Amino acid sequence: MTSETALQALYDRLRKRENEQLKQLALSQKMATITTHKAFEALQPDLQDFFYQDNLYIFVADKEEKSYSLLLQVKRHTQIINNDLWSCKAGFFQDCIDSAEPVQHGPKEILKAESTFPTILVEAVRTGSKAIISMAFRLHDQRWAIVSLEYKKRTDNDLQLNNRITSLIPQLNITIGNILMYTQSVQLTTSQIHASPIVSSPSVRAAFMPPDDVRAQIIGNSPQIKIIKSQLKTVAGTEMTLLIQGESGTGKEVVTQYLHRLSTRSQQSLIKINCAAIAPTLIESELFGHEKGSFSGAIKRKIGKFEQANGGTLFLDEIGDLPLVLQAKLLRVLQEKEVERVGGNKTIPVDVRIICATHKDLQDEVRAGNFRADLYYRISAFPVTLPPLRERREDIPILVQHFLEKHAGTVPPKQMGKKMLQRLDLHPWPGNIRELEHVVARAILMTAGPTIKNIMLSENPVFVRANKIPDFSPQTLADFEKQYILWVLRRCNGLISGTNGAANILGIPATTLQSKMKKLGISKKFISLQE
Ligand SMILES: Nc1ncnc2c1ncn2[C@@H]1O[C@H](COP(=O)(O)OP(=O)(O)OP(=O)(O)O)[C@@H](O)[C@H]1O
């Protein structure tokens, strides 16, 4: 082989591997957001594109490992309802858990008289399937699960398929865990949380506190937060790079600290750099360090964040703001696991786990050409999206209680009055949990007695939430005034007076607004209509 053809072969192999990884990443990303049976079943085309299977089954054992049953099936045509239980002691189940690799079974063993296979697989083979390839894995709650792929045409073992199955197991584990947990959470009534005006008695609080051995600082028991916590527990012990997305103040840094504490690197440093807070010209030396004299102002050697985080975790906050030139350099460091200080001529190996966060939609940034696609794929191996507070209002009481205790100082924590909790529940929370914490901390300071009966909410939250002014076409002043008042009223949910009321935002007394509304023919029914 000439060196040119050898090079070409190497290039082809690398490209193939890269494509394979991209395919796996794309599927993992889709799976990461799934919490329901239905959504999983809808993945049929994607799973088929990856495994080329005809049908796919997921079996899950009970906690005692006595029996297992069918949890999910992804079939090309009709779904079969099957509530059967099969014994965990039987050959098929044991075969799968004894093997660290995918196991293939053919019609001969599956159709044997004393077959130990689930009836659903026996039926599949009876109706013409040629192979069932299965792999066992432990869910994070320690139960065993088995994924079985049914093939109508396969005859022998395929190494690439085995690799694909093995590579998807960590994500499958998380997704199945999420589906199980989501099913449980919707069964548990969350209305209890809403119904309780003051979450203060220890027994009530105990019910809301997660039973973690590591003291959880991610406060929240909404289904979304439960899923995120379980994902984090599963992924913490791995070396996976995480991409945490979410609006400002949703807890991206809190999640990073939680993850670092749960990881095997917890005894080492967690180093943070905010890519948006440092001038673009300085980020390179902040990240990678510099040698003395490498540029004017470099009066002594500087150790960069990568080196500082060696052995630990590096938190790249606001990664979406990293300049494009540095994105290329960061990608190289992530691939090669070594850095070169600015002005230096030697490479320094670094062993760092990376966690990235951004409030931007990085996929949009990639499409807009502001963020490199290859870096995006490299850092988004495990994406986590934190919900805004307004989408998990059931967590407000428990968060309030947490902040009442956190900011109590040396005196007993105050209580949040019932009416105040109702007000907090109605607020849009543009600043998310950070804003809630500030509101509670301020209320503690302003309250002399044991119960908080007054709170100050940000003056014009409506404009932060929806600051897009509608496109008013030319019209009379009266029409304009009517439209504008309606627009403001809709953003205040029809509230006229009070701090968050429309009158306050418009800068007029509530009575004046009411008479204007009457004059302009604005009634409540228009306020609730969509624009
Ligand atoms: N789940 C949570 N439990 C308890 N406190 C929280 C939680 N999430 C956020 N907080 C608190 O809210 C504040 C903001 O959190 P954090 O800094 O992690 O948000 P962020 O998403 O990183 O914000 P930004 O994008 O602005 O940097 C912090 O004071 C933090 O303690």
PDBQT file of the ligand as one rigid body, heavy atoms in Angstrom, charges set to zero:
ROOT
HETATM    1  N1  LIG A 601     -32.246  24.126  42.978  1.00  0.00    +0.000 N 
HETATM    2  C1  LIG A 601     -31.752  25.063  43.782  1.00  0.00    +0.000 A 
HETATM    3  N2  LIG A 601     -31.763  24.904  45.099  1.00  0.00    +0.000 NA
HETATM    4  C2  LIG A 601     -31.332  25.875  45.917  1.00  0.00    +0.000 A 
HETATM    5  N3  LIG A 601     -30.832  27.034  45.513  1.00  0.00    +0.000 NA
HETATM    6  C3  LIG A 601     -30.778  27.254  44.216  1.00  0.00    +0.000 A 
HETATM    7  C4  LIG A 601     -31.206  26.269  43.276  1.00  0.00    +0.000 A 
HETATM    8  N4  LIG A 601     -31.019  26.749  42.045  1.00  0.00    +0.000 NA
HETATM    9  C5  LIG A 601     -30.500  27.964  42.196  1.00  0.00    +0.000 A 
HETATM   10  N5  LIG A 601     -30.354  28.285  43.497  1.00  0.00    +0.000 N 
HETATM   11  C6  LIG A 601     -29.856  29.550  44.019  1.00  0.00    +0.000 C 
HETATM   12  O1  LIG A 601     -30.176  30.542  43.049  1.00  0.00    +0.000 OA
HETATM   13  C7  LIG A 601     -29.068  31.397  42.795  1.00  0.00    +0.000 C 
HETATM   14  C8  LIG A 601     -28.680  31.327  41.331  1.00  0.00    +0.000 C 
HETATM   15  O2  LIG A 601     -28.182  30.038  41.023  1.00  0.00    +0.000 OA
HETATM   16  P1  LIG A 601     -27.005  29.808  39.975  1.00  0.00    +0.000 P 
HETATM   17  O3  LIG A 601     -25.935  30.836  40.124  1.00  0.00    +0.000 OA
HETATM   18  O4  LIG A 601     -26.601  28.384  40.064  1.00  0.00    +0.000 OA
HETATM   19  O5  LIG A 601     -27.809  30.074  38.625  1.00  0.00    +0.000 OA
HETATM   20  P2  LIG A 601     -27.227  30.118  37.129  1.00  0.00    +0.000 P 
HETATM   21  O6  LIG A 601     -28.235  29.436  36.272  1.00  0.00    +0.000 OA
HETATM   22  O7  LIG A 601     -25.829  29.606  37.106  1.00  0.00    +0.000 OA
HETATM   23  O8  LIG A 601     -27.272  31.666  36.854  1.00  0.00    +0.000 OA
HETATM   24  P3  LIG A 601     -26.431  32.528  35.753  1.00  0.00    +0.000 P 
HETATM   25  O9  LIG A 601     -26.789  31.962  34.408  1.00  0.00    +0.000 OA
HETATM   26  O10 LIG A 601     -26.963  33.901  35.931  1.00  0.00    +0.000 OA
HETATM   27  O11 LIG A 601     -24.996  32.372  36.105  1.00  0.00    +0.000 OA
HETATM   28  C9  LIG A 601     -27.957  30.947  43.721  1.00  0.00    +0.000 C 
HETATM   29  O12 LIG A 601     -27.971  31.805  44.835  1.00  0.00    +0.000 OA
HETATM   30  C10 LIG A 601     -28.345  29.563  44.164  1.00  0.00    +0.000 C 
HETATM   31  O13 LIG A 601     -27.951  29.319  45.476  1.00  0.00    +0.000 OA
ENDROOT
TORSDOF 0
